[in-house]
Amino acid sequence: MANRSIQPQYYNFQGELDGLYVKSKNGGNFKDLYSFIIDERNIKLAFGTIKSNQGSKTPGTDQITINEYKGFSDDEIIHLVREKLINFKPDSVRRVFIPKADGKSRPLGIPTMLDRIIQQCFKQILEPIVEAKFYEHSYGFRPLRSTHHAIARTNFLININKLHYCVDIDIKGFFDNINHNKLIKQLWNIGVRDKQVLAIIKKMLKCEIVGEGKAEKGTPQGGILSPLLANVVLNDLDHWVASQWHNFPTNTHYEDNRPRYRVQKKTKLKQGFIVRYADDFKIFTNSYNSAKRWFHAVKNYIEKNLKLEISESKSKITNLRKRKSLFLGIEFKAVAKKKKFVAQSYIPKDSMKSIQANIKKKVKSIRINTIPVKVSELNAYIRGVHDYFKVATQVNKGFHKITYHSNRVIYNRLKGKVYFHADNGSNKGYKKSGYKTFNVGGIQAIPIGNVSHSSAMNFSQAHTIYSEESRVKYGHKEKAAHMKKAFAYLERNFVPNRSIEFNDNRIRRFAQTQGRCEISGVEMAFYPQMVRCHHVKRRADGGDDNYRNLIIVHELAHRLLHATKPNLIEKLMKQLMLSDKQVEKVNKLRSNMNLFTI
């Protein structure tokens, strides 16, 4: 699920973003976006977001990481960004290749750190504008949406709409072949009418890739802005497909879609709905004849209107009653049940083999170095695959097979190294099971087969991060989902060179506070990378890692606790906007470290 690591509220900027969304929703155009982009609040927000990203330690072609900029003042960072944008010329992009599950490689383009900050400045302003115009059933690289929402929509179309044919169209090298001129026109049509902004985006698109030269087409995967621009390109396809059935214009106004669809079924229109996640999409329809019509129509639209090529060998029509179809790493089929067909979903065989291989590697690592952190790494991996595949209806059967093939390896590699015992239910978020497991230094390995199906929930289309009402109304649902991910993150990212007690109590304290900063009250379930664990009584003064001697705080609050420079204290106080009572708590904790009151 897309998310912000730093909230715009910290910089008093949320109102501006909400305003852009509302204006765009109402059909407005934007001729002066540059002033928003270089607004000091937007730049500070962009820097904070990039700083908290895991990729901030990865250098670009200039070999600079975020650490080089951490010592800069706000004014220096703002000046750097504004100065570069006056006559913008992007730095060259470093090309790296990431291995894919099928053995092939995915090319990524790594911009320099300053260019990443600038791209983030653009993304923050463009996102509310395009979000207001995006089709409701595209789910990739959008705030709050996830693969599980796309899977839920797939289930809905198979089970409720009874659409058992699907059309797959594969676009050849989509990200590498996006037509720049077409994309700029699409941004203009969406409402981005600031020519200075469009000119800079075009320069970003045409940046030099080391070893390959200047890009004449495509948007490099790895760029901050690339996913948003890719969605802009395919948004036209989404709306065109929807206009053929889902949103087909009619003379009669219908309050509900169902009577309209009943009327449309009597016509020669081809019934169909698109579900898209980035460049991976399916069109679901009711018959082979309709599927053929959709196949040729969509192929023609992509080639003529988007100037992109189709891979004939990878594009196909599938009768879901007879064969499985792969979507977002999960296989789907319509299976007869009583007098109807229902969606069943499975973990693909290739994925099961990959999971087994990864478990084998991590178990080997435990054998070589039998320490708790290695078990935590295994647990984090198991939590991750459980969390992703739990929406498959046959997830339990899949992991039962994985368990069967993995247990012998685990036992043979670890016998004599660890104590094997029955699962005692000590893993957070997991019920006690009958599976055999093992324990290292108080950390119990999560049984591989201890997973059950959890239905994917449809995305609530009224939900947006650009509405205060929506943020309040749906916040609790988001938080519940993100707390699980936060636990996995904290478990995976143990604080190095600290005791097992410290790291265990860090997670327990986070759970007890429901992910809230114990000073500011800020929610951290959505961005666990900002979580810090503070000792009430310093270890240097005899404090220990006991649960009662630890508190969970946001990174900004933690910096405030230790700050000694007046200008830094003033800056942090402005960002945190603490009440008198909260300041009193800060001062009490500072006094424990013999620091002056603020």
PLY file of the C-alpha trace (Angstrom):
ply
format ascii 1.0
element vertex 598
property float x
property float y
property float z
element edge 597
property int vertex1
property int vertex2
end_header
0.00 0.00 0.00
1.53 3.33 -0.98
2.27 5.56 1.91
4.01 8.66 3.16
6.87 8.29 5.59
6.56 11.94 6.66
3.13 13.51 7.02
2.41 16.83 5.26
0.77 18.06 8.50
4.26 18.37 10.00
4.97 21.16 7.54
1.49 22.75 7.52
1.14 21.67 3.88
-1.79 19.25 3.90
-4.33 21.99 3.14
-2.55 22.93 -0.09
-2.49 19.30 -1.27
-6.15 18.81 -0.38
-6.97 21.98 -2.34
-5.20 20.70 -5.46
-7.19 17.46 -5.25
-10.56 19.24 -4.90
-9.82 21.65 -7.76
-8.77 18.78 -10.03
-11.85 16.74 -9.05
-14.00 19.70 -10.09
-12.35 19.88 -13.52
-9.92 22.72 -12.81
-6.68 23.34 -14.70
-3.34 24.30 -13.14
-1.18 26.99 -14.76
1.01 27.86 -11.75
2.27 24.67 -10.16
5.91 25.73 -10.07
5.31 27.96 -7.04
3.91 24.94 -5.17
6.89 22.80 -6.18
9.49 25.28 -4.87
7.48 26.11 -1.73
9.87 25.62 1.21
7.33 23.37 2.97
7.13 21.11 -0.08
10.93 20.89 -0.31
11.30 20.06 3.41
8.57 17.44 3.11
10.33 15.92 0.08
13.68 15.81 1.88
12.13 14.11 4.93
10.40 11.53 2.73
13.54 10.70 0.73
15.63 10.56 3.91
13.33 7.93 5.44
13.27 5.75 2.29
15.34 2.57 2.39
17.03 3.61 -0.86
18.47 6.78 0.71
21.74 4.94 1.33
22.04 4.02 -2.37
24.19 6.56 -4.26
23.65 7.82 -7.79
26.36 8.56 -10.34
27.85 11.27 -8.07
28.32 8.68 -5.26
26.43 10.92 -2.81
23.98 9.40 -0.31
21.46 11.16 1.92
24.09 11.27 4.70
25.90 14.03 2.77
22.86 16.28 3.13
21.83 15.47 6.71
24.12 18.16 8.12
22.70 20.86 5.83
20.34 23.49 7.25
16.79 23.85 5.93
17.79 27.00 4.06
20.74 25.25 2.40
18.58 22.35 1.13
15.88 24.75 -0.09
18.53 26.83 -1.88
20.09 23.74 -3.50
16.74 22.60 -4.94
15.64 26.05 -6.13
19.05 26.81 -7.62
19.13 23.59 -9.65
15.57 24.12 -10.92
16.35 27.59 -12.33
18.09 26.04 -15.33
17.32 22.39 -14.71
19.57 19.75 -16.19
19.21 16.25 -14.69
22.32 14.37 -13.64
23.04 11.11 -15.42
21.26 8.01 -14.12
23.11 4.93 -12.86
21.83 1.68 -14.39
21.57 -1.41 -12.19
19.94 -4.78 -12.89
17.74 -6.52 -10.34
17.16 -10.28 -10.73
13.53 -11.32 -11.35
11.81 -14.51 -10.19
11.93 -15.94 -13.74
15.72 -15.66 -13.85
15.73 -12.54 -16.04
16.80 -9.07 -14.88
14.82 -5.87 -14.40
16.73 -2.67 -15.30
16.53 0.10 -12.70
17.69 3.69 -13.12
19.13 5.28 -9.97
19.06 9.12 -10.06
21.41 11.21 -7.93
20.18 12.11 -4.44
19.45 15.75 -5.29
17.50 14.71 -8.38
15.51 12.27 -6.22
14.58 15.10 -3.84
13.52 17.24 -6.82
11.46 14.40 -8.31
9.78 13.94 -4.92
8.93 17.67 -4.91
7.19 17.19 -8.27
5.46 13.96 -7.20
3.94 15.56 -4.08
2.30 18.29 -6.16
1.28 16.20 -9.17
-0.15 13.29 -7.17
-3.30 14.98 -5.78
-4.07 16.35 -9.26
-3.79 13.03 -11.08
-5.37 11.03 -8.22
-8.57 13.00 -8.78
-8.59 11.86 -12.43
-7.42 8.25 -12.19
-9.82 5.38 -12.88
-11.25 3.76 -9.77
-10.01 0.23 -10.51
-6.32 0.90 -11.08
-4.43 -0.12 -7.96
-0.69 0.07 -8.60
1.55 2.77 -7.10
-1.34 4.76 -5.69
-1.85 5.97 -2.11
-3.62 3.45 0.16
-4.10 0.86 -2.64
-2.42 -2.53 -2.88
-2.22 -5.78 -4.83
-4.76 -7.25 -2.40
-7.35 -4.67 -3.51
-6.80 -5.69 -7.14
-7.20 -9.34 -6.13
-10.42 -8.52 -4.25
-11.79 -6.83 -7.38
-10.84 -9.92 -9.43
-12.76 -12.16 -7.01
-15.75 -9.82 -7.21
-15.90 -9.93 -11.02
-15.68 -13.75 -11.05
-18.07 -14.41 -8.15
-20.64 -11.61 -8.37
-20.54 -10.48 -12.01
-20.00 -14.08 -13.19
-17.35 -13.05 -15.74
-15.35 -16.19 -16.44
-13.26 -15.15 -19.44
-10.25 -12.91 -19.06
-8.12 -11.08 -21.60
-4.41 -10.57 -20.94
-2.55 -8.02 -23.03
1.20 -7.79 -22.43
2.85 -4.48 -23.38
6.43 -4.97 -24.62
8.92 -3.25 -22.29
6.27 -0.79 -21.11
8.44 1.44 -18.89
11.25 1.56 -21.45
9.02 2.50 -24.39
6.69 5.24 -23.11
6.32 7.96 -25.75
7.50 11.25 -24.19
5.44 13.59 -26.36
2.29 11.54 -25.79
2.88 11.58 -22.02
3.30 15.37 -21.91
0.01 15.73 -23.85
-1.69 13.40 -21.39
-0.48 15.51 -18.44
-1.81 18.62 -20.23
-5.20 16.95 -20.76
-5.38 15.93 -17.09
-5.00 19.62 -16.17
-1.26 20.15 -15.69
-1.00 23.34 -17.79
2.15 24.87 -16.25
4.55 24.94 -19.21
7.61 25.40 -16.99
6.70 22.27 -15.02
6.04 20.26 -18.19
9.38 21.37 -19.67
11.26 20.18 -16.56
9.42 16.83 -16.61
10.41 16.39 -20.25
14.06 17.01 -19.29
13.74 14.42 -16.51
12.44 11.91 -19.04
15.32 12.57 -21.43
18.08 12.23 -18.82
21.29 10.43 -19.79
21.63 6.80 -18.70
25.26 5.85 -18.09
26.47 3.49 -20.81
23.30 3.94 -22.88
23.14 7.65 -23.73
20.24 10.09 -23.72
16.79 8.53 -23.36
14.48 9.25 -26.31
11.62 7.20 -24.89
10.62 5.49 -21.67
10.76 6.43 -18.02
13.40 4.60 -15.98
12.14 2.21 -13.31
13.74 3.36 -10.08
12.91 7.03 -10.55
10.64 8.61 -7.91
8.29 10.06 -10.52
8.22 7.05 -12.89
5.32 5.07 -11.32
3.06 8.13 -11.27
3.86 8.97 -14.91
3.28 5.34 -15.93
-0.19 5.53 -14.39
-0.86 8.74 -16.32
-0.03 6.90 -19.58
-2.36 3.96 -18.89
-5.14 6.05 -17.35
-6.39 6.77 -20.88
-6.67 3.02 -21.50
-8.56 2.55 -18.21
-11.13 5.19 -19.06
-11.49 4.04 -22.66
-12.21 0.45 -21.56
-14.66 1.75 -18.94
-16.43 3.87 -21.57
-17.22 0.71 -23.58
-19.30 -0.84 -20.76
-18.72 0.21 -17.14
-19.33 3.91 -17.79
-21.05 3.65 -21.17
-23.03 6.88 -21.72
-26.82 6.43 -21.69
-29.77 8.74 -22.27
-31.44 7.55 -19.07
-29.97 8.42 -15.67
-29.56 5.41 -13.37
-28.97 5.74 -9.62
-27.61 2.19 -9.58
-25.47 0.37 -12.15
-27.42 -2.91 -12.05
-30.50 -1.81 -14.04
-28.23 -0.03 -16.52
-26.19 -3.22 -17.05
-29.41 -5.21 -17.59
-30.35 -2.82 -20.40
-26.83 -2.90 -21.88
-26.83 -6.71 -21.97
-29.64 -6.54 -24.53
-27.42 -4.56 -26.91
-24.40 -5.58 -28.99
-22.01 -3.92 -26.54
-19.17 -6.11 -25.29
-19.44 -6.57 -21.55
-16.15 -6.06 -19.73
-14.29 -4.56 -16.78
-10.60 -3.73 -16.46
-8.52 -4.35 -13.33
-5.05 -2.85 -13.49
-1.96 -2.82 -11.31
0.76 -0.73 -13.02
1.27 -2.31 -16.49
-0.26 -5.64 -15.41
-3.96 -5.71 -16.26
-6.83 -8.03 -17.10
-10.19 -7.46 -18.75
-12.95 -9.74 -17.48
-15.87 -10.59 -19.74
-18.73 -13.07 -20.12
-18.01 -15.05 -23.31
-15.31 -16.12 -25.71
-16.81 -13.95 -28.46
-16.68 -10.85 -26.22
-13.14 -11.77 -25.16
-12.01 -11.89 -28.82
-13.59 -8.49 -29.48
-11.89 -7.03 -26.40
-8.54 -8.56 -27.35
-8.45 -6.92 -30.77
-9.96 -3.62 -29.60
-7.49 -3.16 -26.72
-4.51 -4.23 -28.86
-5.53 -1.68 -31.48
-6.04 1.09 -28.88
-2.64 0.56 -27.26
-0.78 0.51 -30.57
-2.58 3.47 -32.17
-3.32 5.74 -29.21
-0.48 5.01 -26.78
2.18 4.25 -29.43
3.21 1.05 -27.65
3.82 -2.50 -28.90
2.05 -5.69 -27.81
3.78 -8.99 -27.11
1.66 -11.45 -29.12
3.22 -14.50 -27.44
2.35 -13.29 -23.92
-1.11 -11.93 -24.73
-4.01 -14.38 -24.54
-7.62 -15.22 -23.72
-8.36 -17.60 -20.84
-11.55 -19.50 -20.07
-11.33 -19.49 -16.26
-13.67 -22.47 -15.98
-11.07 -24.60 -17.77
-7.68 -23.06 -17.01
-5.94 -20.99 -14.37
-4.80 -17.45 -15.03
-1.91 -15.71 -13.25
-2.42 -12.20 -11.85
-0.08 -10.43 -9.42
1.65 -13.64 -8.41
-1.55 -15.59 -7.68
-3.34 -18.10 -9.94
-7.12 -17.83 -10.37
-9.73 -20.26 -11.65
-13.56 -20.36 -11.69
-14.48 -23.66 -10.02
-17.93 -25.31 -9.97
-19.54 -25.24 -6.54
-23.14 -26.46 -6.21
-25.04 -24.62 -8.96
-22.54 -21.83 -9.60
-18.88 -21.09 -10.28
-16.71 -19.40 -7.67
-13.18 -18.01 -7.72
-10.49 -20.22 -6.31
-6.92 -18.99 -6.06
-3.61 -20.76 -5.61
0.07 -20.19 -4.93
1.83 -20.92 -8.26
4.24 -23.88 -8.32
7.17 -21.61 -9.25
6.44 -19.42 -6.22
6.31 -22.46 -3.93
9.71 -23.60 -5.23
11.10 -20.10 -4.70
9.76 -19.96 -1.12
11.30 -23.36 -0.37
14.66 -22.23 -1.78
14.64 -19.02 0.27
13.74 -20.89 3.46
16.58 -23.32 2.77
19.05 -20.40 2.44
17.90 -18.81 5.68
18.02 -22.12 7.56
21.58 -22.62 6.29
22.41 -19.16 7.65
21.01 -20.19 11.08
23.13 -23.36 11.03
26.28 -21.35 10.33
25.48 -18.66 12.89
22.92 -19.83 15.46
21.85 -16.46 16.92
18.37 -14.97 17.54
18.66 -12.31 14.84
18.94 -15.03 12.17
15.67 -16.58 13.38
14.09 -13.12 13.25
15.22 -12.81 9.63
13.58 -16.16 8.85
10.42 -15.07 10.69
10.28 -11.79 8.79
10.47 -13.69 5.49
7.77 -16.19 6.54
5.52 -13.36 7.76
5.99 -11.62 4.42
5.01 -14.60 2.24
2.14 -15.48 4.60
0.84 -11.92 4.46
1.00 -11.78 0.66
-0.44 -15.19 -0.20
-3.06 -15.38 2.59
-5.66 -13.95 0.18
-5.38 -17.08 -2.00
-8.27 -19.39 -1.12
-5.96 -22.43 -1.26
-3.13 -20.83 0.74
-3.26 -23.48 3.46
-2.81 -26.33 0.97
0.06 -24.50 -0.69
1.96 -23.90 2.53
1.24 -27.43 3.70
3.18 -28.66 0.63
5.96 -26.15 1.30
6.13 -27.36 4.92
6.32 -30.99 3.80
9.27 -30.30 1.50
11.05 -27.90 3.89
10.79 -29.66 7.25
13.29 -32.40 6.40
15.83 -29.77 5.33
15.24 -27.78 8.52
15.58 -30.82 10.77
18.67 -32.23 9.03
20.49 -28.90 8.99
19.63 -27.81 12.53
19.52 -31.02 14.57
21.97 -30.74 17.43
22.02 -26.96 16.98
18.54 -26.05 18.22
15.80 -27.47 20.42
12.74 -28.65 18.46
9.34 -28.43 20.17
5.62 -27.92 19.47
4.49 -24.40 18.57
3.56 -22.61 21.81
1.83 -19.64 20.21
4.45 -17.10 21.33
4.73 -15.40 17.93
2.87 -12.09 17.78
-0.17 -12.31 15.49
-0.12 -16.12 15.26
-2.35 -18.61 17.05
-0.94 -21.73 18.67
-0.67 -24.54 16.12
0.26 -28.21 16.12
3.33 -27.63 13.96
6.81 -28.48 15.20
9.21 -25.55 15.40
12.44 -24.48 17.11
13.74 -21.74 19.38
16.98 -19.74 19.49
17.68 -17.36 22.38
14.01 -16.91 23.20
12.95 -16.29 19.58
10.64 -19.00 18.22
10.59 -19.71 14.49
7.16 -19.20 12.92
5.87 -22.55 11.62
5.79 -22.37 7.82
2.37 -24.01 7.57
0.70 -21.85 10.22
-1.37 -19.71 7.86
-5.03 -19.57 6.93
-7.02 -17.85 4.21
-8.06 -14.24 4.75
-10.44 -12.71 2.20
-9.09 -9.71 0.31
-11.30 -6.69 0.87
-12.48 -4.37 -1.90
-11.05 -0.86 -1.78
-13.48 1.78 -0.56
-13.55 4.21 -3.48
-14.54 7.15 -1.26
-11.23 6.86 0.55
-8.49 9.37 -0.30
-5.56 10.82 1.61
-6.55 14.25 0.28
-9.68 14.70 2.40
-9.74 15.32 6.16
-13.15 13.63 6.44
-11.82 10.55 4.65
-8.62 10.48 6.72
-10.68 10.44 9.92
-13.37 8.01 8.67
-11.11 5.31 7.28
-8.00 5.77 9.38
-8.75 2.89 11.79
-9.10 0.36 8.92
-5.78 1.42 7.43
-4.09 1.28 10.79
-5.15 -2.30 11.54
-3.64 -3.48 8.24
-0.49 -1.45 8.71
0.11 -2.56 12.30
0.74 -6.07 10.94
3.21 -4.72 8.40
4.84 -2.57 11.08
5.43 -5.60 13.32
7.07 -7.41 10.39
9.22 -4.35 9.65
10.40 -3.97 13.25
11.13 -7.67 13.52
13.05 -7.65 10.24
14.99 -4.51 11.18
16.44 -5.38 14.57
18.51 -2.58 16.16
22.08 -3.89 15.77
24.41 -4.29 18.74
21.52 -4.27 21.20
20.31 -7.05 23.46
17.60 -9.51 22.49
15.63 -8.10 25.45
15.82 -4.59 23.98
14.63 -5.65 20.53
11.86 -7.85 21.92
10.60 -5.12 24.29
10.80 -2.59 21.46
8.19 -4.61 19.55
6.09 -5.24 22.66
6.12 -1.55 23.57
5.10 -0.64 20.02
2.17 -3.07 20.29
1.12 -1.73 23.70
1.06 1.88 22.46
-0.82 0.84 19.29
1.97 2.40 17.26
1.64 5.88 18.78
4.56 8.07 19.82
4.54 8.21 23.62
5.40 11.91 23.53
3.54 13.47 20.59
0.80 10.87 20.10
1.63 10.68 16.39
0.58 7.48 14.57
3.60 5.45 13.43
1.92 2.26 12.20
2.05 3.67 8.67
5.77 4.48 8.75
7.60 2.16 11.18
10.97 3.32 9.86
10.43 6.45 12.00
10.08 4.42 15.23
12.73 4.99 17.89
13.06 3.27 21.27
14.29 5.56 24.08
15.70 4.56 27.48
13.96 6.48 30.29
17.03 5.95 32.46
20.23 5.95 30.44
22.25 2.77 30.32
25.27 4.86 31.31
23.41 5.68 34.53
22.49 2.08 35.27
19.37 1.83 33.11
18.55 -1.50 31.48
16.51 -2.85 28.56
13.52 -3.68 30.76
10.09 -3.04 29.25
9.34 -0.33 31.86
12.56 1.53 31.08
11.73 1.93 27.38
9.35 4.23 25.53
8.42 4.31 21.85
8.84 7.70 20.19
8.82 9.22 16.72
12.23 10.02 15.23
11.59 13.78 15.48
10.60 13.48 19.15
13.70 11.37 19.80
15.90 14.03 18.25
14.21 16.63 20.46
14.94 14.57 23.58
18.67 14.64 22.82
18.96 18.07 21.11
21.30 20.69 22.59
21.46 23.31 19.81
18.80 26.07 20.23
18.10 26.40 16.48
17.52 22.62 16.15
15.25 22.61 19.23
13.23 25.51 17.78
12.89 23.73 14.43
11.76 20.45 16.03
9.28 22.21 18.33
7.68 23.87 15.28
7.39 20.55 13.48
6.00 18.59 16.42
3.59 21.30 17.72
3.58 19.82 21.24
1.12 20.78 23.96
2.33 22.15 27.32
1.76 18.73 28.87
3.81 17.03 26.15
6.63 19.56 26.57
6.57 18.82 30.30
7.07 15.12 29.51
9.96 15.96 27.17
11.64 18.02 29.89
11.21 15.26 32.46
12.94 12.79 30.12
15.65 15.35 29.29
16.32 15.91 32.99
17.12 12.19 33.29
19.97 12.86 30.85
21.05 16.06 32.68
19.94 18.22 29.74
18.44 21.71 30.12
14.68 22.28 29.94
13.12 23.71 26.79
0 1
1 2
2 3
3 4
4 5
5 6
6 7
7 8
8 9
9 10
10 11
11 12
12 13
13 14
14 15
15 16
16 17
17 18
18 19
19 20
20 21
21 22
22 23
23 24
24 25
25 26
26 27
27 28
28 29
29 30
30 31
31 32
32 33
33 34
34 35
35 36
36 37
37 38
38 39
39 40
40 41
41 42
42 43
43 44
44 45
45 46
46 47
47 48
48 49
49 50
50 51
51 52
52 53
53 54
54 55
55 56
56 57
57 58
58 59
59 60
60 61
61 62
62 63
63 64
64 65
65 66
66 67
67 68
68 69
69 70
70 71
71 72
72 73
73 74
74 75
75 76
76 77
77 78
78 79
79 80
80 81
81 82
82 83
83 84
84 85
85 86
86 87
87 88
88 89
89 90
90 91
91 92
92 93
93 94
94 95
95 96
96 97
97 98
98 99
99 100
100 101
101 102
102 103
103 104
104 105
105 106
106 107
107 108
108 109
109 110
110 111
111 112
112 113
113 114
114 115
115 116
116 117
117 118
118 119
119 120
120 121
121 122
122 123
123 124
124 125
125 126
126 127
127 128
128 129
129 130
130 131
131 132
132 133
133 134
134 135
135 136
136 137
137 138
138 139
139 140
140 141
141 142
142 143
143 144
144 145
145 146
146 147
147 148
148 149
149 150
150 151
151 152
152 153
153 154
154 155
155 156
156 157
157 158
158 159
159 160
160 161
161 162
162 163
163 164
164 165
165 166
166 167
167 168
168 169
169 170
170 171
171 172
172 173
173 174
174 175
175 176
176 177
177 178
178 179
179 180
180 181
181 182
182 183
183 184
184 185
185 186
186 187
187 188
188 189
189 190
190 191
191 192
192 193
193 194
194 195
195 196
196 197
197 198
198 199
199 200
200 201
201 202
202 203
203 204
204 205
205 206
206 207
207 208
208 209
209 210
210 211
211 212
212 213
213 214
214 215
215 216
216 217
217 218
218 219
219 220
220 221
221 222
222 223
223 224
224 225
225 226
226 227
227 228
228 229
229 230
230 231
231 232
232 233
233 234
234 235
235 236
236 237
237 238
238 239
239 240
240 241
241 242
242 243
243 244
244 245
245 246
246 247
247 248
248 249
249 250
250 251
251 252
252 253
253 254
254 255
255 256
256 257
257 258
258 259
259 260
260 261
261 262
262 263
263 264
264 265
265 266
266 267
267 268
268 269
269 270
270 271
271 272
272 273
273 274
274 275
275 276
276 277
277 278
278 279
279 280
280 281
281 282
282 283
283 284
284 285
285 286
286 287
287 288
288 289
289 290
290 291
291 292
292 293
293 294
294 295
295 296
296 297
297 298
298 299
299 300
300 301
301 302
302 303
303 304
304 305
305 306
306 307
307 308
308 309
309 310
310 311
311 312
312 313
313 314
314 315
315 316
316 317
317 318
318 319
319 320
320 321
321 322
322 323
323 324
324 325
325 326
326 327
327 328
328 329
329 330
330 331
331 332
332 333
333 334
334 335
335 336
336 337
337 338
338 339
339 340
340 341
341 342
342 343
343 344
344 345
345 346
346 347
347 348
348 349
349 350
350 351
351 352
352 353
353 354
354 355
355 356
356 357
357 358
358 359
359 360
360 361
361 362
362 363
363 364
364 365
365 366
366 367
367 368
368 369
369 370
370 371
371 372
372 373
373 374
374 375
375 376
376 377
377 378
378 379
379 380
380 381
381 382
382 383
383 384
384 385
385 386
386 387
387 388
388 389
389 390
390 391
391 392
392 393
393 394
394 395
395 396
396 397
397 398
398 399
399 400
400 401
401 402
402 403
403 404
404 405
405 406
406 407
407 408
408 409
409 410
410 411
411 412
412 413
413 414
414 415
415 416
416 417
417 418
418 419
419 420
420 421
421 422
422 423
423 424
424 425
425 426
426 427
427 428
428 429
429 430
430 431
431 432
432 433
433 434
434 435
435 436
436 437
437 438
438 439
439 440
440 441
441 442
442 443
443 444
444 445
445 446
446 447
447 448
448 449
449 450
450 451
451 452
452 453
453 454
454 455
455 456
456 457
457 458
458 459
459 460
460 461
461 462
462 463
463 464
464 465
465 466
466 467
467 468
468 469
469 470
470 471
471 472
472 473
473 474
474 475
475 476
476 477
477 478
478 479
479 480
480 481
481 482
482 483
483 484
484 485
485 486
486 487
487 488
488 489
489 490
490 491
491 492
492 493
493 494
494 495
495 496
496 497
497 498
498 499
499 500
500 501
501 502
502 503
503 504
504 505
505 506
506 507
507 508
508 509
509 510
510 511
511 512
512 513
513 514
514 515
515 516
516 517
517 518
518 519
519 520
520 521
521 522
522 523
523 524
524 525
525 526
526 527
527 528
528 529
529 530
530 531
531 532
532 533
533 534
534 535
535 536
536 537
537 538
538 539
539 540
540 541
541 542
542 543
543 544
544 545
545 546
546 547
547 548
548 549
549 550
550 551
551 552
552 553
553 554
554 555
555 556
556 557
557 558
558 559
559 560
560 561
561 562
562 563
563 564
564 565
565 566
566 567
567 568
568 569
569 570
570 571
571 572
572 573
573 574
574 575
575 576
576 577
577 578
578 579
579 580
580 581
581 582
582 583
583 584
584 585
585 586
586 587
587 588
588 589
589 590
590 591
591 592
592 593
593 594
594 595
595 596
596 597
